[in-house]
Amino acid sequence: MSNNKNNASVNQLLQRPLSRRRLGSLALASLGTLVVPATLAACSGGGSGAGSEGTATGTIVVGSKDFTEGEILSEVYALALENAGFTVKRSFDISSSVVHTALTSGDIDFYPEYTGTALLSILKEDLITDSQEVYDTVKAAYKKQFDLDVLDMAKASDSQGLAITTKAAKKYGISNITELQANATNLRFASQGEFDEREDGMPALEKAYGPFNWKEHAVYDNGLKYEVLRNDEADVTPCYTTEGYLKDKAFTLLDDDKKVWPPYNVIPVVRAKIVDKYPDVTDVLNAVSAKITNEELVKLNARVDIDKEDYEDVAADFYKSIK
């Protein structure tokens, strides 16, 4: 991979562990018929206008992807819309493989997407690693191809990454992947198997950084990787950059200093007809996006995935803090 585009296969680039399903929209190309909850069709659109904050009268159908972060984000945006006076109907936990089609067909009016997913999975463009260029490309193409408005990009980017134990990071002076590669012979790598073969996994890293001659290399279940590091059975593991476990100071997220992986910034995607009918929607959603950072998403995901709190409660607390 490079700082701009390459010709890597989109299918290879988009493979993800089952626990991170946001990229399931790749399956759109093979869908013959959209299958969505029956309640979606009955909920679409509605309302008769919008006013200033707290007085809007339109109805917005908010969708969410079917994993923790997607649900939290959608709920925060939904609360902001309700606070502005909109009536919100929630159609959450939609399969990532059909949520884009649910939006373009009008079954939902809005959901939070990721720039990298939009670029690679939905638009099927080549890899771009500059976050602004990805955003600009997606925004223009979504408007032209789907009549969808892509609103402001959040700072948060849920991308691929590598986590190391803070103990090992301090011992060997490692803060980025270049330094990791130079110290690989001292480190034990906990892979999840597919990472070793995927085009955007170890092959991409070695192409950019050189060979990683690990002291030890073993394969573990994705759900056990942080336990493996905590138990001192390994030092380094692949991760996603907003995973809740990264809240723990025992783990350090390494900087991808050669920009191997594309950005996955959060973007609100709204049907243009809704924005035209209810212009206040843009300001309401953009105000939320301005507050979403990786640090915040890590904390929110941790409360749900580790502390086992309900995502509605977590989202409500976060919205209250930024309101």
C-alpha positions as CSV (number, residue, x, y, z in Angstrom):
1,M,0.0,0.0,0.0
2,S,1.1,3.6,-0.6
3,N,0.2,7.1,0.6
4,N,-2.2,7.5,-2.4
5,K,-3.7,4.8,-4.5
6,N,-2.7,1.3,-5.4
7,N,-4.3,-1.5,-7.3
8,A,-4.9,-3.9,-4.4
9,S,-8.0,-5.9,-4.7
10,V,-11.0,-4.3,-2.9
11,N,-12.1,-7.8,-1.8
12,Q,-8.8,-8.4,-0.1
13,L,-8.7,-5.0,1.4
14,L,-12.1,-5.4,3.0
15,Q,-11.8,-8.7,4.9
16,R,-12.4,-8.2,8.6
17,P,-12.7,-10.4,11.7
18,L,-16.3,-11.5,12.3
19,S,-16.4,-9.4,15.4
20,R,-16.0,-6.2,13.3
21,R,-18.7,-6.4,10.8
22,R,-19.0,-2.8,9.5
23,L,-17.4,-3.8,6.1
24,G,-20.1,-6.3,5.3
25,S,-21.5,-3.9,2.8
26,L,-19.2,-5.5,0.3
27,A,-22.0,-8.1,-0.1
28,L,-24.2,-5.4,-1.7
29,A,-22.9,-6.3,-5.1
30,S,-24.4,-9.8,-4.8
31,L,-27.7,-9.0,-3.2
32,G,-30.7,-9.8,-5.4
33,T,-33.4,-8.5,-3.0
34,L,-33.0,-6.2,0.0
35,V,-34.2,-7.9,3.2
36,V,-34.9,-5.4,6.0
37,P,-37.2,-5.4,9.0
38,A,-40.8,-5.0,8.0
39,T,-41.1,-2.0,10.3
40,L,-38.6,0.0,8.2
41,A,-41.0,0.6,5.3
42,A,-43.6,1.9,7.6
43,C,-41.3,4.3,9.3
44,S,-39.8,6.2,6.4
45,G,-40.0,10.0,6.0
46,G,-42.8,12.1,7.3
47,G,-43.1,15.4,9.1
48,S,-44.0,18.8,7.7
49,G,-41.0,21.0,8.3
50,A,-38.2,22.1,10.6
51,G,-37.4,25.1,12.7
52,S,-34.8,26.2,15.2
53,E,-33.2,23.9,17.7
54,G,-35.9,22.4,19.9
55,T,-38.8,23.2,17.5
56,A,-38.2,21.0,14.5
57,T,-41.3,19.0,13.5
58,G,-40.0,16.4,10.9
59,T,-39.6,12.7,11.3
60,I,-36.2,11.1,10.7
61,V,-35.6,7.4,10.5
62,V,-32.2,6.6,12.0
63,G,-30.5,3.4,11.1
64,S,-27.5,1.7,12.7
65,K,-25.0,-1.0,11.7
66,D,-25.1,-4.3,13.7
67,F,-22.1,-3.9,16.1
68,T,-21.5,-2.0,19.3
69,E,-19.9,1.2,17.9
70,G,-22.5,1.5,15.2
71,E,-25.3,1.3,17.7
72,I,-23.7,3.8,20.1
73,L,-23.0,6.3,17.3
74,S,-26.5,6.1,15.8
75,E,-28.1,6.5,19.3
76,V,-26.0,9.6,20.0
77,Y,-27.1,11.2,16.7
78,A,-30.7,10.1,17.3
79,L,-30.7,11.9,20.7
80,A,-29.3,15.0,19.1
81,L,-32.1,15.0,16.5
82,E,-34.7,14.5,19.2
83,N,-33.3,17.3,21.3
84,A,-33.6,19.6,18.2
85,G,-37.3,18.7,18.1
86,F,-37.4,16.0,15.5
87,T,-39.4,12.8,15.9
88,V,-36.9,10.0,15.5
89,K,-37.8,6.4,14.6
90,R,-35.0,3.9,15.2
91,S,-34.2,1.0,12.9
92,F,-31.1,-0.3,14.6
93,D,-28.9,-3.4,14.2
94,I,-29.3,-3.6,10.4
95,S,-26.8,-6.0,8.8
96,S,-23.8,-4.1,7.5
97,S,-24.3,-5.9,4.2
98,V,-27.6,-4.1,3.5
99,V,-27.6,-0.9,5.5
100,H,-26.4,1.2,2.5
101,T,-29.2,-0.2,0.3
102,A,-31.7,0.5,3.1
103,L,-30.6,4.1,2.9
104,T,-30.7,4.5,-0.9
105,S,-34.1,2.8,-1.1
106,G,-35.5,5.2,1.5
107,D,-36.2,2.6,4.2
108,I,-34.0,4.7,6.5
109,D,-33.0,8.4,6.3
110,F,-29.6,8.4,7.9
111,Y,-26.9,6.3,9.4
112,P,-23.2,6.8,10.4
113,E,-20.8,5.3,7.9
114,Y,-17.0,5.2,7.6
115,T,-15.0,6.9,4.9
116,G,-12.9,3.8,4.1
117,T,-15.9,1.6,3.9
118,A,-17.7,4.0,1.6
119,L,-14.6,4.3,-0.7
120,L,-13.6,0.7,-0.9
121,S,-16.7,-1.4,-0.3
122,I,-19.5,0.7,-1.7
123,L,-17.8,2.9,-4.4
124,K,-15.2,0.2,-5.1
125,E,-12.5,2.7,-5.6
126,D,-8.7,2.1,-5.2
127,L,-7.1,2.6,-1.9
128,I,-6.4,6.2,-0.7
129,T,-4.7,6.9,2.6
130,D,-5.1,10.6,2.9
131,S,-8.1,11.2,5.0
132,Q,-9.2,14.5,3.4
133,E,-8.8,13.0,-0.1
134,V,-10.9,10.0,0.9
135,Y,-13.6,12.2,2.3
136,D,-13.7,14.5,-0.7
137,T,-13.9,11.6,-3.1
138,V,-16.7,9.9,-1.1
139,K,-18.7,13.1,-0.7
140,A,-18.7,13.9,-4.4
141,A,-19.4,10.3,-5.5
142,Y,-22.2,9.8,-3.0
143,K,-24.0,12.9,-4.2
144,K,-23.6,12.0,-7.9
145,Q,-24.3,8.3,-7.7
146,F,-26.8,8.0,-4.9
147,D,-28.2,11.5,-4.2
148,L,-26.9,11.2,-0.6
149,D,-25.4,14.0,1.4
150,V,-22.2,13.2,3.3
151,L,-21.9,15.6,6.2
152,D,-18.8,16.7,8.2
153,M,-16.2,14.1,8.9
154,A,-15.5,13.3,12.5
155,K,-11.9,13.1,13.8
156,A,-12.5,9.6,14.9
157,S,-11.1,6.9,12.6
158,D,-11.8,3.2,13.3
159,S,-9.0,1.8,11.2
160,Q,-6.7,-1.2,11.3
161,G,-3.8,-1.0,13.8
162,L,-1.3,-2.8,15.9
163,A,-1.3,-2.8,19.7
164,I,1.7,-3.6,21.9
165,T,1.9,-4.1,25.6
166,T,3.0,-0.8,27.2
167,K,5.6,-2.8,29.1
168,A,7.3,-3.9,25.9
169,A,6.8,-0.5,24.2
170,K,8.7,1.2,27.1
171,K,11.4,-1.5,27.3
172,Y,12.3,-1.3,23.6
173,G,11.4,2.4,22.9
174,I,8.6,1.6,20.5
175,S,5.9,4.1,19.5
176,N,5.4,3.4,15.8
177,I,5.5,0.4,13.4
178,T,8.9,1.4,12.0
179,E,10.4,0.9,15.6
180,L,8.3,-2.2,16.0
181,Q,9.8,-3.8,12.9
182,A,13.3,-3.0,14.1
183,N,12.6,-4.8,17.3
184,A,10.6,-7.7,16.0
185,T,13.2,-10.2,17.0
186,N,12.6,-9.3,20.6
187,L,8.8,-9.6,20.4
188,R,6.1,-12.3,20.4
189,F,3.3,-11.8,17.8
190,A,-0.3,-12.8,18.5
191,S,-2.0,-13.1,15.1
192,Q,-5.6,-14.1,14.4
193,G,-4.5,-16.2,11.4
194,E,-6.1,-14.4,8.5
195,F,-4.0,-11.3,9.3
196,D,-0.9,-13.2,8.1
197,E,-2.4,-13.8,4.7
198,R,-4.7,-10.9,4.0
199,E,-3.4,-8.4,1.4
200,D,-4.0,-5.5,3.9
201,G,-2.4,-7.5,6.8
202,M,1.1,-8.7,7.2
203,P,1.9,-8.6,3.4
204,A,1.1,-4.9,3.3
205,L,3.1,-4.2,6.4
206,E,6.2,-6.0,5.1
207,K,5.9,-4.3,1.8
208,A,6.1,-0.9,3.5
209,Y,8.2,-1.6,6.6
210,G,10.3,-4.7,5.7
211,P,10.2,-8.2,7.2
212,F,9.0,-8.8,10.7
213,N,11.2,-11.5,12.1
214,W,9.2,-12.2,15.3
215,K,10.8,-13.9,18.3
216,E,7.6,-16.0,18.4
217,H,4.5,-16.1,16.2
218,A,1.3,-17.8,17.3
219,V,-2.4,-17.7,16.2
220,Y,-5.1,-16.9,18.8
221,D,-8.9,-16.3,18.6
222,N,-9.6,-12.6,18.0
223,G,-11.7,-12.4,21.2
224,L,-8.7,-13.6,23.3
225,K,-6.0,-11.3,22.0
226,Y,-5.9,-8.8,24.8
227,E,-6.1,-11.5,27.4
228,V,-3.1,-13.1,25.7
229,L,-1.1,-9.9,26.0
230,R,-2.2,-9.2,29.5
231,N,-1.1,-12.8,30.5
232,D,2.3,-12.1,29.0
233,E,1.9,-14.8,26.4
234,A,2.6,-12.3,23.6
235,D,3.6,-8.7,23.1
236,V,1.9,-7.5,19.9
237,T,-1.5,-8.1,18.2
238,P,-3.5,-6.7,15.3
239,C,-6.4,-4.5,16.5
240,Y,-8.8,-1.7,15.4
241,T,-8.1,1.7,16.6
242,T,-11.2,2.4,18.6
243,E,-11.5,-1.0,20.4
244,G,-12.5,-0.6,24.0
245,Y,-9.6,-2.5,25.4
246,L,-7.3,0.2,24.2
247,K,-8.6,2.3,27.1
248,D,-6.4,0.1,29.3
249,K,-3.0,1.7,29.9
250,A,-1.5,-1.8,29.7
251,F,-1.8,-1.5,25.9
252,T,-0.3,1.0,23.5
253,L,-1.6,1.7,20.0
254,L,1.3,2.1,17.6
255,D,1.4,4.8,15.0
256,D,1.2,3.6,11.4
257,D,3.9,6.1,10.4
258,K,4.2,4.9,6.8
259,K,0.4,5.1,6.3
260,V,-0.2,1.5,5.2
261,W,-3.9,1.5,6.2
262,P,-6.7,3.7,4.9
263,P,-8.7,6.0,7.2
264,Y,-12.1,5.1,8.5
265,N,-13.4,8.4,9.7
266,V,-17.0,8.5,10.9
267,I,-19.3,10.3,8.5
268,P,-23.1,11.0,8.7
269,V,-24.8,9.9,5.5
270,V,-28.2,11.4,4.9
271,R,-30.7,11.2,2.0
272,A,-30.5,14.5,0.1
273,K,-34.3,14.7,0.1
274,I,-34.3,14.8,3.9
275,V,-31.7,17.5,4.0
276,D,-33.7,19.5,1.5
277,K,-36.9,19.1,3.5
278,Y,-35.3,19.6,7.0
279,P,-32.2,21.8,6.6
280,D,-31.6,21.9,10.4
281,V,-30.6,18.2,10.2
282,T,-27.1,19.2,8.8
283,D,-26.2,21.5,11.8
284,V,-27.5,19.0,14.3
285,L,-25.6,16.0,13.0
286,N,-22.4,18.0,12.3
287,A,-22.4,19.3,15.9
288,V,-22.3,15.8,17.1
289,S,-19.5,14.7,14.7
290,A,-17.3,17.6,15.9
291,K,-17.2,15.9,19.3
292,I,-16.4,12.3,18.2
293,T,-12.8,11.4,18.7
294,N,-10.9,8.1,18.9
295,E,-10.4,8.6,22.6
296,E,-14.1,9.0,23.1
297,L,-15.1,6.0,21.0
298,V,-12.6,3.8,22.9
299,K,-14.2,4.8,26.2
300,L,-17.7,4.3,24.9
301,N,-16.9,0.9,23.4
302,A,-15.2,-0.2,26.6
303,R,-18.3,0.6,28.6
304,V,-20.5,-1.6,26.4
305,D,-18.1,-4.4,25.4
306,I,-16.1,-4.7,28.7
307,D,-18.3,-3.2,31.4
308,K,-21.4,-4.7,29.8
309,E,-23.5,-1.5,30.0
310,D,-26.4,-0.9,27.6
311,Y,-25.4,1.1,24.6
312,E,-28.5,3.3,25.1
313,D,-27.2,4.4,28.5
314,V,-23.7,4.9,27.3
315,A,-24.9,7.0,24.4
316,A,-27.2,9.1,26.6
317,D,-24.3,9.9,29.0
318,F,-22.0,10.9,26.1
319,Y,-24.7,13.1,24.5
320,K,-25.4,14.8,27.8
321,S,-21.6,15.6,28.1
322,I,-21.5,17.3,24.7
323,K,-25.0,18.8,24.6
